[in-house]
Amino acid sequence: MKIYIKNNEFISSFLGDLIGTLILVFFGCGSIAVIILFSSHSGLFQIAAIWGVSVALAIYATRHISCAHLNPAVSIAMVVSNRMTARKLPSYLLGQFTGAFLSAAMLYLLFSSSIAQYENINGILRGGVDSIKTAMMFGEFYPNPGLGYEVPVSTMNAFLAEMVGTFALVFLIFSLTDGCNVGRPNDSLSPLFVGLSITIIISVIAPLTQAGLNPARDLSPRIFAYLAGWKEAAFPDSQWGFFTVYVLGPVVGGILAALLFEKIVKPIMSNRGNAKTCKCP
């Protein structure tokens, strides 16, 4: 069995990104759950830092099983930039969406009693409009309901925020790992810098959209919340605004970043005397 897993690209890609995505979503969404239920953290940067550390740890834990994309937007960007063949994409996507769904189930199993008590104390009927306050520990919403006041964020504004945030993330991932960039960090440190990139981006984007930046991180936990009783509160926008913002936005941002880096930035780096490439096998 060990030999089969080692030699089977589909299984290794699937398992690696399943485990990695499970780690990052469990700890990332867990940080949101404890701030809602227990007021355990006191600031956006704390949440952003937890997400950043979670991403770094997930990459370290799984990058020798798969390439540790942990994000459909990143995987699609890898295909667009020819860093990965399209035939590998299904295994990565399946692992990412499955891992995110399992992490949501684990969080619910862990905190279900606390969620029920919180809802009871605050008079929240699960599935009603007010239950967005607890549904946000799984999926994301715009405007960010955790701010305590109304911020005017349209669907287009939210789409642009997720697109720009993911654009920055994918561009930084490419810059931090490509062999043409002589200023990149050592391979052993690059996951830390990717995590720091996540922290910075969340610190800027989260006030608008909670900073999803990852279709699997949003859609799978959102589906779980729907099945766990939140129903329409998990998908309150009947016009598919949440799909546009949290799935399409990151994918478009990732593709644009991949094209910019491969077509413009990388050739400039290569022309400066370092033609070495860095492709994930």
N, C-alpha and C positions, 0 to 999 in steps of 0.2 A: 504494500500500500504506500509506504514512504517513497519507494522508487517511482511509483506511478504518479504520485502528486508532484514529485520533483521534476519529472519529465513532461508533464502535461501542462501546456501553457494556459489552457482555459481554466483548469482547476487552480493553478497557482495565482493567476491574475484575479480570479473570482474570490478565492479565500483571502488573499492578501488585502484586497481593497474592502472586502466585507469586514475583516477584523479591524483594519485601520479606521474605516468610517464609523464602525461601532464605537471604537475608543473615543474618537473626537466628538461624536454627537452625544454620547453618554455623558461625558464630563462637561461639554459645552452647554447642552440643554439642562444638565443637572445643575449648573451654576445659576441658570435662570429660574429653575424650580425652587431652589432654596432661598433665592432672594424674594420670590413671590410668597412662598409659604412661611418662611421664618425670618425674613428681613436680614439674612445672613451677610449680605454685602452692602456696601454703601457708596456706590459710584459706578459710572460707566466703564472707567478704565479697569476696574477689578474684573468685570465680566469680560472685557476685551482681552485682558492678560490671560485669563483662564482659557479662553478659546485659543489664543496663540500658543500657550504651553501644550494644550491638548493636541493641536495640529502637529507640533514638533514631536511630541512623544509618539503619536500615531505613525508618523513617517519613520522615526527611528525603529519602531517595533515591527514594521512590515515592509520596508523598502527592499529587503532581500528576498521577499516572497513574491511581491509584485513590484511595480514601479511606484507604488504609493501615491497615486493621483488623488484618491479619496474625494473626488469631486467631478461630476459629469462634465462641467464646463472645462475643467483642466484636461480631461481625457479627450474631449472633442477638439480642443485646441491642439493637443498633441497629434491628432490625426491630420488636421488642417495643415500643420507645419511639417508634416511628413516625418515626425519623430516617432510615430507609431503607426503600424498598418491598421487599416479599418477593420480587418477581421478580428482584431483583439478587442475592439470597442465593446461588443456585447458583453463579454465576460467582466470587464471593468464596470460597466453600467449596472449590470445585475448585482455584482458584489456591493456596489455603493448604495443602491436603493434598498437592498436587503439588509445591509448592516445598519443603515439609518432607521429602518423600521424596527429591527430587533432592539436597538438601543432605546427607542421610544417605549417599547413594551417592557423593557427592563426597568426604566425609570418609573413607569406607571405601577409596576409590581412593587417597587420599593416605596413609592410615595402615595399609593392609592388611599390609604387611611388618612394621611395628612391632607390630601386634596379634598376628600369628603368632609373632613372637619373644617377646613378653611371655607368651603362652600356653605356649610351649615351656619358657621359663625357670621359670615358676611351676607347671608340670605341670597346666595347665588344658585339659580336653578340651572343645572348643567344642560346645555343645549339652547339656553336662552341667550339674549343679547349680552347680558352681563357676564356670561361665562367665558367671554373672550379673555377676561382677566386671568383665567387659569389655562385656557387653550393656548395662550401665548408661550407657555413653557414647552410646547411641542412645535407649533408652526409660528410663522412671523406675520405681523400685521403692519399696515400703514394707514394713517400715521401711527407711530409707536405708541401703543396704549399705556405704556409704563411711565410716560412723562408726566401724567397728571393734569395736562392741559391740552387743549386742541391746537394742533399744528397743521396748517393747510398743506397737505401733501396729496397732490393729484396722482392718478394712475401713471400719467406720463412722467411726472416728477419722480415717482417711486421707481419706475422702469429705468430712468436715466441714472438714478442713484445706484441701483444694483448693477447696471451695465458698467458704469464708471468704476465702481468698487471692484468688480471682478476683472475688468480690464487692467487695473493697477496690480491686482493679485497675480494674474497670469503673466503679465509683463515682467514683474519682479521675479517670479519663479524661473522664467526663461533666462533672465539676466543673471540670476544667482547660480544657475547650474550649467550654462552653456560654456563649452571649452574655449570659444572665441573670446570670452570676456576674461582677460588676464587679471582683472581686479576682483573676480568672484571669490567668495570664501572657500576654504578647504571643504572637501566633500563631507567630512565628519561634522562640520559646523553649519552646512547649508540648511538643514532642517530647522535649526534655531532661528536663522534669519528669515526663513519662510514664516515661522511662527510669529516673529516680530512684525512682519509685514501684515499678517492677519490682525494683530493687535492694533496697529496704527490705523488700518482701513476701517475696522469696526468702530474705533473711537470717533471717526469722522462721519460714517454713514449711518450708524445705528440710531441716532436721534430721528432719522427720517423713516427708515424701514426695518429696524432691528438688525440690519446687515446680514442677509441670508448668504449671498455670495456663492451658494452651492445648492443646485436644484434637488439633490438627494437629501441634504440636511433639512430642507423645508418640506418637500412634498411627502416623503415617507412618514415622518412624524405627524404631519397634518392629516394624512389618511388614517393613521392609527387613532388620532384624537377623534376623528369622525366616527370610527367604529366603536370607540370607547364611550360614546354617549354625547359628545359635544355637537355632533350632527352639523346643522347649518352654521353654528358658531365657528366651526373649523374652516368653513368655506362661505363666509358671509357675502362675498361679492358674486352675484349671479351673472355678471358680465365677463367672467374668466379673468378678472383683473389680477388675481393672485398668481395664476399661471403665467400671465404676461410679465409680471414683475419678478417673481421669484424663480421661474424656470427659463423663460425666454430671455430676460434681461441678462442673467449671468452667462448664458450660452453665447449671446451676441457679443458681450464684452470680451469673453475669452477668445472668440474667433478673431475679433478686431485686433486684440493684443498679439495673437500669434502671427497674423499677417504683417503687422507693423514690425515686429521683431525680425521675422524671417526675411522680409522683402527690403527693409530699409536699415535697421539697426545692425543686424548680423553681418551683412556685406561690408558695412563701414568698419566693423571690428576686424573682419578678415583682411581687409585692405591695409590695416595697420600692422600686419605682420604676423598674425596668429590665425592660421587657417584650420586649426584643430577643431573638430566638432564633438559635441557631447550628445549622443543619442541613447535613449533607453533601449536596451536589447529586447 
